[in-house]
Amino acid sequence: QVQLVESGGGLVQPGGSLRLACAASGSISGFYVMGWYRQAPGKERELVASITPTGRTNYADSVKGRFTISRNSAINTVYLQMNSLKPEDTAVYYCNGKQVGNTYWGQGTQVTVSA
């Protein structure tokens, strides 16, 4: 059983930056994809960005050019660098990892973009 623990959320002004981190309790090499999702109040959870072990990335249109997902397999951590943040980026951000037959979620970290 792998646990995913997010960190790095907080309150930031519009235009600011945050970096989220997702630390796995075990190796992330067994995940065929890892990603970040977010859920705003009253909305469905949506995919923000994902990354494969080969480094192939995928982004939601709303964050392209502003967010960057990366991974450091040596320390079993996935990051989400968020720049030029907007109020509409406010949400709880969740780390996700998929293995064959299993999907893992972190507990979530709140990101609030407000003046």
N, C-alpha and C positions, 0 to 999 in steps of 0.2 A: 504494500500500500504506500503510495507516494503522496506526500502532502505538499501543497503549494501555498506559499505565504507571500502576500503582497506587501509592499511598503512604498513610501514616497508620496502619498497623496497629501492634500492640504488645500489651503485657501490661497489663491493667486489672483492678481489683477489681470484684466483683459490685456492681451499682448505679452503676457509673461510666459514662463517656462516651468515645467516640472519634469522630473524623471522618475518613472515608476520602476520598481524592481520586483521580480517574482523569483523567489528562491525555492528550489525543489529539495525535498528531504533525501531524494535519491538521484540517480543519474537521469538526465533528460535525454540521453541518447536513445532511449527506448520509445520516445514519443515521436510519432511520424509527423506531427505538427503541434506547435504551441502558439497560443495567441492571446490577445487581449480583447475582451468584450466590455461593453458598458451598458448600464441601465439607468435611465433618467426617470424621475417620478412620473408615473402614469404612462410610461412607454415600455415597449418590449426590449428585451436584451438584444443588443446588436453587436456584430463583429466589428472591431476597430482595425485590427491588424493581425497577421499571422506570419509564422516563419517556419520553414522546414529545416531538417538537419543539414541540408546542402546550402542553406542560406536564401532559398527562394522566398520572397516576401509578397504579401498581398495586403492592400489597404482599402478601407472604405473610401468612397469618393470624397466624403466630407472632411477627411483628414489628410488626404494626399498632399504632399509638399510641406506639411506642417509636423507630422508625426513620423518617427522612425523606430522600427522594432529591430532589436538585435539580440544576440544570444552569446553567452560565454559558457561553453560546455565544460570547461575546466572547473568552474565553480557552480555549475548547474543552475544558472540564473539567466532569466530572460528580462530584457529591459524595454521600456517604452519611453522614448524621449519625445516630449510634447512641447512644441514651440508655437508662438503666436496664438496662444489659447484664447478662446472665445467663450462668452457666457453659455452658449449652446453646447459646449463641451462638458458642462457640469453634469456629473453622474457618479455612480459607484462603478469603479473599474474592477473587472475580475480577470484573473489569470486562468487560462484553460490549457490543459494538455490532453492530447488524445493518443492512446495506445490501441492496438488491435483488441477490441472487446471491452475497453475501459475508457471512460472520460473522467478527468479530474478537474475540480474547480478550487480556486482559492476562496477565502472568506470575503474578499472585496476590500477596496480602499476608496474613500470618498475624495473626489476632486471637485472643488467649487471654484468657479471663475466669476469673480464679482468685484466691482469697484467699491 
